[in-house]
């Protein structure tokens, strides 16, 4: 679980997870909470919980690297587990559903997806989530299960396949779908946030969505190509029309300034959109070439 400024939620999260662990002693549980540069008392609360209950573990990053990097840090820490459940720490994903995910895994599934029947967000965030999930699968080259997010289970084989992917701009649901394996689904109703404010701002969610689209789809590039072909076709047809009129001896009346300005603005806008789309892809290529680590874990100083 990535954690970023979740102080109001953590006591309830600890209580519900501990109750879940106690109710299912046949599993050897480990709750790995990855602090992603929290500025509140999240680290102190998690540290106190790990001292009380060894089933809880803290991984502390050196700064805020973002949700995807924190998720990677947790998955790397859990790479030797038989199965890993990924989830948010804000209790919108109910921990009580984990036994159903584990039952599907024991039934033979290698990846278990928690599929949302409903969600409780309202306003612009709700609209953005619904619009994204409805359109994303039609945009990307590899289908992703609609209404799925972080919440789900992966066994060791599928987890190692995911961790072997070297890319920096990661979109976890699509990567999980890309690696394949035997998939099962468990439906649930996503809850309201238990307390506090969302750590993911709207701008971060937009960037997260763009990472998903540009990392898994060539459609933006194709759309620019199609628009260029269309504009060139219109220009060629217009030129041919006026050339034929000239050959037939018909007069050509030019309206002049307005037409010229509209054409220049249209084609100039088209070119800027194309440059912007190319920039998005080039920026991600640049990130891959730099090969910086996804995250840096804050290590305790060595003892004297």
C-alpha positions as CSV (number, residue, x, y, z in Angstrom):
1,X,0.0,0.0,0.0
2,X,1.5,3.4,-1.0
3,X,0.9,5.9,1.8
4,X,1.0,9.7,1.3
5,X,-0.3,11.9,4.2
6,X,-2.8,9.3,5.4
7,X,-2.6,10.2,9.1
8,X,-6.4,10.3,9.6
9,X,-6.9,6.9,8.0
10,X,-4.1,4.8,9.4
11,X,-5.5,3.9,12.8
12,X,-8.7,2.5,11.2
13,X,-6.6,0.8,8.5
14,X,-4.4,-0.9,11.1
15,X,-7.4,-2.1,13.1
16,X,-9.2,-3.6,10.1
17,X,-6.1,-5.3,8.7
18,X,-5.2,-6.8,12.1
19,X,-8.7,-8.1,12.5
20,X,-8.5,-9.6,9.0
21,X,-5.2,-11.2,9.8
22,X,-6.5,-12.7,13.1
23,X,-9.6,-14.0,11.4
24,X,-7.6,-15.9,8.8
25,X,-4.6,-17.5,10.6
26,X,-4.0,-20.0,7.8
27,X,-2.2,-17.3,5.8
28,X,1.2,-15.8,6.8
29,X,0.3,-12.2,6.4
30,X,2.6,-9.2,5.8
31,X,1.3,-5.6,5.3
32,X,3.8,-3.5,3.5
33,X,3.1,0.2,3.8
34,X,5.3,2.4,1.5
35,X,5.6,6.0,2.7
36,X,5.9,8.2,-0.3
37,X,7.4,11.3,1.3
38,X,4.5,12.0,3.7
39,X,4.6,15.4,5.5
40,X,2.2,14.5,8.4
41,X,2.6,11.9,11.1
42,X,2.1,8.9,8.8
43,X,5.7,7.6,9.3
44,X,5.4,7.8,13.1
45,X,2.1,6.0,13.1
46,X,3.4,3.2,10.9
47,X,6.6,2.9,12.8
48,X,4.6,2.5,16.1
49,X,2.4,-0.1,14.5
50,X,5.4,-2.1,13.2
51,X,6.8,-2.1,16.7
52,X,3.5,-3.5,18.1
53,X,2.7,-6.0,15.3
54,X,5.5,-7.6,13.3
55,X,3.0,-8.4,10.5
56,X,3.3,-4.7,9.5
57,X,6.3,-3.4,7.7
58,X,7.4,0.2,6.7
59,X,9.3,1.0,3.5
60,X,10.2,4.7,3.6
61,X,11.2,6.5,0.4
62,X,13.6,9.4,0.5
63,X,11.0,11.8,-1.0
64,X,7.7,11.8,-2.8
65,X,8.3,9.8,-6.0
66,X,4.6,9.4,-6.9
67,X,2.1,6.6,-6.5
68,X,3.4,4.3,-9.2
69,X,7.0,4.4,-7.8
70,X,5.7,3.7,-4.3
71,X,3.7,0.8,-5.7
72,X,6.9,-0.6,-7.3
73,X,8.8,-0.3,-4.1
74,X,6.2,-2.3,-2.3
75,X,6.0,-5.0,-5.0
76,X,9.8,-5.3,-5.0
77,X,9.8,-5.7,-1.2
78,X,7.1,-8.5,-1.5
79,X,8.7,-10.3,-4.5
80,X,9.3,-13.5,-2.5
81,X,5.6,-13.8,-1.4
82,X,3.4,-16.5,-2.7
83,X,0.8,-13.9,-3.6
84,X,0.5,-10.1,-3.4
85,X,-2.5,-7.9,-2.9
86,X,-2.2,-4.3,-4.1
87,X,-4.6,-1.7,-2.8
88,X,-4.9,2.0,-1.7
89,X,-4.5,3.0,1.9
90,X,-7.5,5.2,2.1
91,X,-10.0,2.3,2.7
92,X,-12.0,3.0,-0.4
93,X,-10.8,-0.6,-1.3
94,X,-12.2,-2.7,1.6
95,X,-9.6,-5.0,3.2
96,X,-12.5,-7.4,4.0
97,X,-12.6,-8.4,0.3
98,X,-9.1,-9.8,0.4
99,X,-10.2,-13.3,1.5
100,X,-12.4,-13.5,-1.7
101,X,-9.4,-12.5,-3.8
102,X,-7.3,-15.2,-2.1
103,X,-10.0,-17.8,-2.6
104,X,-10.0,-17.1,-6.3
105,X,-6.2,-17.4,-6.3
106,X,-6.4,-20.7,-4.5
107,X,-9.0,-21.8,-7.1
108,X,-6.3,-21.5,-9.8
109,X,-6.3,-17.9,-10.9
110,X,-2.9,-16.2,-11.3
111,X,-4.2,-12.7,-11.4
112,X,-7.4,-11.7,-9.5
113,X,-9.0,-8.4,-10.5
114,X,-11.3,-6.5,-8.1
115,X,-14.0,-5.0,-10.4
116,X,-16.0,-2.0,-9.2
117,X,-19.8,-2.3,-9.4
118,X,-20.1,1.2,-8.1
119,X,-18.0,4.1,-6.7
120,X,-18.8,6.9,-4.2
121,X,-16.8,9.8,-5.6
122,X,-18.8,12.8,-6.8
123,X,-18.3,15.9,-8.9
124,X,-15.4,16.4,-11.4
125,X,-13.4,13.5,-10.0
126,X,-16.3,11.1,-10.5
127,X,-16.9,12.4,-14.1
128,X,-13.2,12.1,-14.9
129,X,-13.0,8.5,-13.6
130,X,-16.0,7.4,-15.5
131,X,-15.0,9.1,-18.7
132,X,-11.5,7.6,-18.5
133,X,-12.6,4.0,-17.8
134,X,-15.2,4.1,-20.6
135,X,-12.7,5.4,-23.2
136,X,-9.3,4.0,-22.2
137,X,-9.8,0.4,-23.4
138,X,-10.9,1.7,-26.8
139,X,-7.7,3.9,-27.1
140,X,-5.0,1.4,-26.0
141,X,-3.6,-1.4,-28.2
142,X,-4.1,-4.0,-25.4
143,X,-7.5,-4.3,-23.7
144,X,-7.7,-3.4,-20.0
145,X,-10.6,-4.6,-17.8
146,X,-13.0,-1.7,-17.3
147,X,-13.6,-0.4,-13.7
148,X,-10.4,-1.9,-12.4
149,X,-7.7,-0.1,-10.6
150,X,-4.9,-0.9,-8.2
151,X,-7.0,-3.3,-6.0
152,X,-6.3,-6.9,-6.9
153,X,-4.1,-9.9,-6.4
154,X,-1.1,-11.3,-8.3
155,X,0.7,-14.6,-7.7
156,X,4.5,-14.9,-7.6
157,X,4.8,-15.8,-11.3
158,X,2.8,-12.9,-12.6
159,X,4.4,-10.5,-10.1
160,X,7.9,-11.4,-11.3
161,X,6.8,-10.9,-14.9
162,X,5.5,-7.4,-14.0
163,X,8.7,-6.6,-12.0
164,X,10.8,-7.6,-15.0
165,X,9.3,-4.8,-17.1
166,X,12.0,-2.0,-17.2
167,X,9.9,1.0,-18.2
168,X,9.8,4.2,-16.1
169,X,6.4,5.6,-17.0
170,X,4.2,2.9,-15.5
171,X,0.5,2.5,-15.5
172,X,-0.1,-0.4,-13.2
173,X,-3.6,-1.7,-14.3
174,X,-2.4,-1.8,-18.0
175,X,0.9,-3.5,-17.1
176,X,-1.0,-6.1,-15.1
177,X,-3.2,-6.8,-18.0
178,X,-0.3,-6.9,-20.5
179,X,1.6,-9.6,-18.7
180,X,-1.4,-11.9,-19.1
181,X,-1.8,-15.2,-17.1
182,X,-5.0,-16.8,-15.9
183,X,-7.4,-14.1,-14.6
184,X,-10.4,-14.2,-12.2
185,X,-12.7,-11.4,-11.2
186,X,-14.3,-10.4,-7.9
187,X,-17.0,-7.6,-8.0
188,X,-17.2,-5.1,-5.1
189,X,-18.6,-1.6,-4.3
190,X,-16.0,1.0,-3.8
191,X,-16.4,2.9,-0.6
192,X,-16.1,6.6,0.3
193,X,-12.7,7.7,1.5
194,X,-12.7,7.0,5.3
195,X,-11.2,10.3,6.3
196,X,-8.9,13.2,5.1
197,X,-8.4,14.5,1.6
198,X,-7.2,12.5,-1.5
199,X,-3.5,12.5,-1.9
200,X,-3.8,12.3,-5.6
201,X,-4.6,15.8,-7.0
202,X,-6.6,16.2,-10.1
203,X,-3.5,17.3,-12.1
204,X,-1.7,14.1,-11.0
205,X,-4.7,12.0,-12.0
206,X,-4.6,13.6,-15.5
207,X,-0.9,12.9,-15.8
208,X,-1.5,9.3,-14.7
209,X,-4.2,8.9,-17.4
210,X,-1.9,10.4,-20.0
211,X,0.9,8.0,-19.0
212,X,-1.6,5.1,-19.5
213,X,-2.6,6.4,-23.0
214,X,0.9,7.3,-24.3
215,X,2.5,4.2,-22.8
216,X,0.0,1.7,-24.3
217,X,-1.3,3.3,-27.5
218,X,-0.1,4.7,-30.8
219,X,-3.5,6.2,-31.5
220,X,-2.5,9.8,-30.8
221,X,0.3,9.5,-33.4
222,X,-2.1,7.9,-35.8
223,X,-4.7,10.6,-35.3
224,X,-2.2,13.3,-36.1
225,X,-1.2,11.4,-39.3
226,X,-4.9,11.1,-40.2
227,X,-5.5,14.8,-39.6
228,X,-2.5,15.7,-41.7
229,X,-3.6,13.4,-44.6
230,X,-7.1,14.9,-44.3
231,X,-5.8,18.5,-44.4
232,X,-3.5,17.7,-47.3
233,X,-6.4,16.1,-49.1
234,X,-8.6,19.1,-48.7
235,X,-5.8,21.4,-49.8
236,X,-5.1,19.2,-52.9
237,X,-8.8,19.0,-53.8
238,X,-9.2,22.8,-53.4
239,X,-6.2,23.5,-55.6
240,X,-7.4,21.0,-58.3
241,X,-10.9,22.7,-58.2
242,X,-9.5,26.2,-58.8
243,X,-7.0,24.9,-61.4
244,X,-9.8,23.3,-63.4
245,X,-11.9,26.4,-63.2
246,X,-8.9,28.4,-64.5
247,X,-8.4,26.0,-67.4
248,X,-12.1,26.2,-68.3
249,X,-11.9,30.0,-68.5
250,X,-14.1,30.7,-65.5
251,X,-13.4,33.6,-63.2
252,X,-12.1,33.0,-59.7
253,X,-13.2,35.3,-57.0
254,X,-11.1,35.3,-53.9
255,X,-12.5,36.6,-50.6
256,X,-8.9,37.1,-49.4
257,X,-8.0,37.9,-45.9
258,X,-10.6,36.0,-43.9
259,X,-10.1,32.7,-45.8
260,X,-6.3,33.0,-45.6
261,X,-6.3,33.7,-41.8
262,X,-8.7,30.7,-41.2
263,X,-6.5,28.4,-43.2
264,X,-3.3,29.6,-41.5
265,X,-4.8,29.2,-38.0
266,X,-6.2,25.8,-38.8
267,X,-3.0,24.4,-40.3
268,X,-0.9,26.1,-37.6
269,X,-3.0,24.6,-34.8
270,X,-2.8,21.2,-36.5
271,X,1.0,21.4,-36.6
272,X,1.3,22.5,-33.0
273,X,-1.0,19.6,-31.9
274,X,1.3,17.2,-33.8
275,X,4.4,18.7,-32.2
276,X,2.8,18.3,-28.8
277,X,1.9,14.7,-29.3
278,X,5.4,14.0,-30.6
279,X,6.8,15.8,-27.5
280,X,4.8,13.5,-25.1
281,X,6.3,10.4,-26.7
282,X,9.8,11.9,-26.9
283,X,9.6,13.0,-23.2
284,X,8.8,9.4,-22.2
285,X,11.6,8.1,-24.4
286,X,14.0,10.5,-22.7
287,X,12.9,9.2,-19.3
288,X,13.6,5.6,-20.4
289,X,17.1,6.5,-21.7
290,X,18.1,8.3,-18.5
291,X,17.5,5.0,-16.6
292,X,17.2,6.7,-13.2
293,X,15.8,4.4,-10.5
294,X,12.1,4.4,-9.9
295,X,12.5,5.3,-6.3
296,X,15.1,5.6,-3.5
297,X,14.5,3.9,-0.2
298,X,15.5,5.9,2.9
299,X,17.9,3.5,4.8
300,X,18.7,3.9,8.5
301,X,22.2,5.1,9.2
302,X,24.7,2.3,9.9
303,X,25.4,1.7,13.5
304,X,28.8,2.8,14.9
